[in-house]
Each structure stands twice: as C-alpha cells, then as structure tokens.
Amino acid sequence: MTQPPSYPTSPAGGPTPAAGGFAPPSGPTSQGYAVPPQYAPPGHVPPGWAPPPGWSPPPGWTPHPAPPPLGPGGQPLASFADRLLAALIDVGLSTLVAMALFLPPFLLLWWNMMAELTRTNPDGTLVETDPGSFMTDLMLPILLLELGLFVVMLGLYWLYHVEYMKRTGQTFGKRVMKLRVVPLDPAATLDRRMAGKRYAVQHVAAMFLPGLSYLDGLWQLWDKPWQQCLHDKFAGTVVVKVSA
C-alpha cells in the first residue's frame, strides 16, 4: 500500500506548515525577516506611517507628541501660554514702577485738594469754593499730572521694551519664561528699528485703537507658520523658546 508523504513537524508554538513546505522558525534568525511596510512598534509612529484601514490602537497605546514648530533659525517657537505669562510679568513689573513713581504726587495732590475743600470760616461753616479757582487750583493740576504720567510711562516703556530688550532680545518677563525675540531673517540682528516697530504697535497704537491689544495678542493663535503677533509681523520678528 502506498504511504502518504510525511511532512516535517512544526516547532512547538509555531505556525502549521503549508502542504509541501516548511514553516519559518518562530524566533529570529541570522538572516532576519522583512518587516511589513506598515508595521509600527507599539507607542511609536515613524514618519509617514499610516495605519491600515480598520486598524485600532491597542489598549494603552499612545503616539509620540508632534514636535513643536520651529522658527526660521531652527529654534522652537514660543507657545501662546508662555508669551502670555511673560507679558503679565512685564505688566506687573511696570505697574509696580509706576506706582512707586506717581503714587506720592497723587497722594500729595489729593491731600491739598481735600484741605481746600474742607476749609472752614471762624463760625465753623465751610468756605465756599469759587468754581473758577476750583478748576485752576485743583482740576488743572490733576490733568497736568495725568498728562505727565502718560508721557513718562511712554518713555519708560521705550527704555524697557526697546533699549533694554534689543541688547539680548529679552525683557524680564521673557527671561523668566526663557523666551527671546529674534529677527525673521536668521542672518540679521535685532536692532533698535525692529524693537521700535514692535513698541509702536504693541504699546502706542494699542492705547488709541480700542481692541487692538486683544487682536494683537491673539493673532499668534492662527498665524502660520511663525505664530506671530501683529507687532511681530510689522517688525519682522518672531519669539522663540531658548534654554536660558
């Protein structure tokens, strides 16, 4: 009687061989096997990899986060949160300086005004204030003090956001958040002209155009590819994340 052909026994746990052939060994060999073109190790997504149709990730699988967008010089662009925190730090610092400079004159002017308004006659009645003298002696000094405040604050902001920042591209707030203002052209150097243009839009024009400060700050959320604010676009600068 004719015996049926015999086949090699597959290794334990290995795949069943097809008729007329041998199953490949279950472990690695010196020659290795070609990796399927759409194979990706768990938790890793190689560039250009796309899952096959109907594929769902295994439990606990998370892809690597996308790398942050880079500026023209190859440095990571500053995030909206970092820029907002840096701006709040600068505003807080400017507020403290303004209060230290101008609170004493305002208190002195207020003291003199209250003393004038509460003067009494010998019989104890209040002295009537002449409307004309009230405007010239009290209101006019307040208006002049406010105008002086405005001019001095513009000058202080110029020194801080132009003269001080152009040296390293950082204000105190940006230094704390590890941010730096750099030119859009990697071969250029931040100068007074660029810093002055940023100052003109961010601090001068925003005082006279209602809503511009909000539009300017939020513009980076949809600006591509450099995530610039309006003052960045006008000055030709970007804000990047640095190590120090």
C-alpha positions in Angstrom: 0.0 0.0 0.0 1.3 3.4 -0.9 2.1 5.6 2.2 1.1 9.3 2.3 4.0 11.7 2.2 5.3 12.8 5.5 5.9 16.5 6.5 8.2 18.0 9.0 6.8 18.7 12.4 6.5 22.4 13.1 8.3 23.8 16.2 6.3 24.0 19.4 4.0 27.0 19.3 5.0 27.8 15.7 2.7 28.1 12.7 1.5 25.0 10.9 3.4 24.4 7.7 1.6 24.5 4.4 1.4 21.4 2.3 4.7 20.7 0.6 6.7 23.2 2.6 8.2 24.2 5.9 7.1 26.8 8.4 9.5 29.6 9.1 11.0 29.4 12.6 9.2 31.4 15.2 12.3 33.0 16.6 14.7 35.4 14.9 17.3 34.0 12.5 20.6 35.3 11.3 19.0 36.3 8.0 16.0 38.0 9.6 12.6 38.7 8.1 11.4 41.7 6.1 9.2 43.9 8.3 5.8 44.6 6.8 5.7 48.0 5.2 3.0 49.3 7.6 4.3 47.8 10.8 4.9 50.2 13.7 6.1 49.2 17.2 3.7 50.0 20.0 3.9 53.5 21.1 6.0 54.7 18.1 4.9 56.3 14.9 7.6 56.6 12.2 7.5 59.5 9.8 5.0 58.9 7.1 3.4 55.9 8.7 -0.3 55.5 8.3 -2.5 52.8 10.0 -4.1 50.2 7.7 -7.9 50.5 7.1 -9.9 49.3 10.1 -6.9 49.4 12.4 -7.5 50.4 16.0 -4.7 51.1 18.6 -4.2 48.5 21.4 -5.0 49.4 25.0 -2.5 51.8 26.5 -1.0 52.8 23.1 -0.2 56.5 22.8 1.6 58.1 19.8 4.6 60.3 20.4 3.6 64.0 20.5 4.3 66.0 17.4 7.5 68.1 17.7 7.0 71.8 18.3 7.0 74.1 15.3 10.4 75.6 14.6 11.4 79.2 13.8 13.5 80.3 10.8 16.7 79.7 12.8 15.6 76.2 13.9 14.6 77.1 17.5 11.2 76.1 18.9 8.6 78.8 18.6 7.2 80.2 21.8 3.8 79.0 22.9 0.8 81.2 23.5 0.8 80.4 27.2 4.5 81.2 27.6 4.1 84.6 25.8 1.0 85.5 27.9 2.8 84.7 31.1 5.8 86.8 30.1 3.6 89.7 29.2 1.8 89.5 32.5 5.1 89.5 34.3 6.2 92.6 32.4 2.9 94.4 33.1 3.2 93.6 36.8 6.7 95.0 36.9 5.6 98.1 35.0 2.7 98.7 37.4 5.0 98.5 40.4 7.4 101.0 38.9 4.5 103.4 38.0 3.0 103.2 41.5 6.4 103.9 43.1 6.9 106.9 40.9 3.5 108.5 40.8 1.6 107.4 43.9 3.3 110.0 46.2 2.5 113.0 43.9 -1.1 111.9 43.6 -1.5 111.5 47.4 0.0 114.9 47.9 -2.3 116.5 45.4 -5.3 114.7 46.9 -4.3 115.9 50.4 -4.1 119.5 49.2 -7.5 119.2 47.4 -9.2 117.8 50.5 -7.7 120.5 52.6 -9.0 123.2 50.2 -12.5 121.7 50.1 -12.8 121.4 53.9 -11.7 124.9 54.9 -14.0 126.5 57.4 -14.9 130.0 58.4 -14.4 131.2 62.0 -18.0 130.3 62.7 -17.4 126.7 61.6 -19.1 126.9 58.2 -17.4 125.6 55.1 -15.7 128.2 52.9 -17.5 128.5 49.6 -15.2 127.5 46.7 -15.1 129.6 43.7 -15.8 127.4 40.6 -13.1 129.2 38.6 -10.5 128.7 41.3 -11.6 125.1 41.7 -10.8 124.4 38.1 -7.5 126.2 38.0 -6.2 125.2 41.5 -7.4 121.6 41.6 -8.6 120.1 38.3 -5.9 121.7 36.2 -3.1 120.2 38.3 -4.7 116.8 38.2 -5.0 116.9 34.4 -1.3 118.0 34.1 -0.2 115.3 36.4 -2.1 112.7 34.3 -0.5 114.0 31.1 2.9 113.9 32.7 2.2 110.3 33.8 1.3 109.4 30.2 4.5 110.9 28.7 6.8 109.5 31.4 5.2 106.0 31.0 5.7 106.1 27.3 9.4 107.0 27.9 9.8 104.2 30.5 8.2 101.7 28.1 10.6 102.8 25.4 13.6 102.2 27.6 12.3 98.9 28.7 10.8 97.4 25.5 13.3 98.9 23.0 16.6 99.9 24.5 16.8 97.2 27.1 15.2 94.4 25.0 17.3 95.0 21.9 20.5 94.0 23.8 19.5 90.4 24.3 16.0 90.1 22.8 14.6 89.6 26.3 12.6 91.6 28.8 12.5 90.5 32.4 9.3 88.5 31.7 10.7 86.9 28.7 13.9 86.0 30.6 11.8 84.3 33.3 9.8 82.3 30.7 13.0 81.6 28.6 11.8 83.4 25.5 13.7 85.6 23.1 12.7 87.9 20.3 14.8 87.2 17.1 14.6 88.6 13.6 12.7 86.7 11.0 15.8 86.6 8.9 18.3 84.3 10.8 21.2 86.2 9.4 20.0 89.5 10.8 20.5 91.0 14.3 17.8 92.5 16.4 18.2 96.3 16.4 16.5 99.4 17.6 14.4 99.8 14.4 12.8 96.3 14.9 12.3 96.8 18.6 10.8 100.3 18.0 8.3 98.9 15.5 7.2 96.3 18.0 6.8 99.0 20.6 4.8 101.3 18.2 2.2 98.7 17.6 2.1 96.9 20.9 2.2 99.9 23.3 1.4 103.1 21.4 -1.2 102.2 18.8 -2.9 99.9 21.2 -3.6 102.9 23.5 -5.5 104.7 20.8 -7.3 101.9 19.0 -9.8 100.0 21.2 -9.5 96.2 20.9 -6.1 96.3 19.1 -4.2 94.9 22.1 -6.5 91.8 22.2 -6.4 91.3 18.5 -2.6 91.7 18.5 -2.1 89.2 21.3 -4.5 86.6 19.9 -3.2 86.8 16.3 -0.5 84.2 17.0 -3.1 81.5 17.6 -3.9 81.3 13.9 -0.8 82.8 12.3 1.2 80.3 10.2 3.9 79.3 10.0 5.7 81.5 12.6 2.9 82.2 15.1 3.5 85.9 15.0 1.5 88.7 16.7 0.7 91.8 14.7 3.6 93.6 16.2 5.9 90.8 15.2 4.7 91.0 11.6 5.2 94.8 11.5 8.7 94.5 12.9 9.8 91.3 11.1 10.4 89.3 14.3 9.5 86.0 15.9 9.5 84.8 19.5 11.3 81.6 20.2 12.0 79.3 23.2 15.6 79.2 24.5 17.4 77.3 27.2 18.4 80.4 29.1 
